[in-house]
Amino acid sequence: MAKKISFMTELQDKTPKELVHMRREVKQELYSYKMKNAIKGLKETHKIGDAKIKIARINTVLTHKIKEQNGRNMK
């Protein structure tokens, strides 16, 4: 639980540009995991789910920051 909280606070300290860069890196990591898993070379398959959760958390914080910058009237 503390690991999740520290990751979220770390994300909230970053700028939207840094978050987009971080999301791109995690997506590349996820792709790598999926390819390794497809050829049965990935021993720790839980990393796929962990990467998906990281992407979702980054997207959540990024959306929140963008709405703060542009106003709450965004859809």
N, C-alpha and C positions, 0 to 999 in steps of 0.2 A: 504494500500500500504506500509506503513512504517513497518507494522508487517512482511510482506513478505521479505522486504529488511533486516531487523534485523535478521530474521531466516537464510537467505542466508549468511550473514556475519558471523553468529555464526557457520554455517557449514564449511565455508572456513577456520576457525581457528582450526578446529579439524584435527586429524591425520586420515589416512585411517582406522586404526584399530578401532578408536572411531566411525567412520562413519558406519562401518559394524555392530558394536554393537548397535548403535542407530537405524539402519535400521531393525535389528532383533526385537528390542523392538516395533517399530512402526508396523511391520508386525503382531506381536502377538496382539497388540491393534486392528488392523484392523480385524483380525480373530474373536476376542471377539465381536466387533461391528456387524460383519456379523451374528454370532450365535444369538446374542440378537435380531437382526432384524428379523431373520428367525422365532423366536417364538413370534414376535410382542411385544418384551419387550424394544425396543429401541425407546425412544421418540424423540431424536435428530438425525435423520437419516443423516443430513448433515455431521456428524462426519466421516462417511464412505468415502465420497469424500475428506474430508480434510486429512484423513490418506493416501489415495492414492496419493494425491498431495505431501505430505511430503515425501513419499517413492520415488517418481519421482525426487524430488529436491535433496534428499540424493544421489540417483543413479547418477545424473548429476554431482554433485560435486565430488563424489567418482571416477567416470570415468575420470574426468579432472585431479584429483590428481595422479591417476595411470599412465595416459599418460605422465604427467610431470616427474614422477620418472623414467619411462622406456623409455622415448623418444617418439617422435611424430610418429615413424614408425609403431606403433601398429595399427592393424585393428580393 
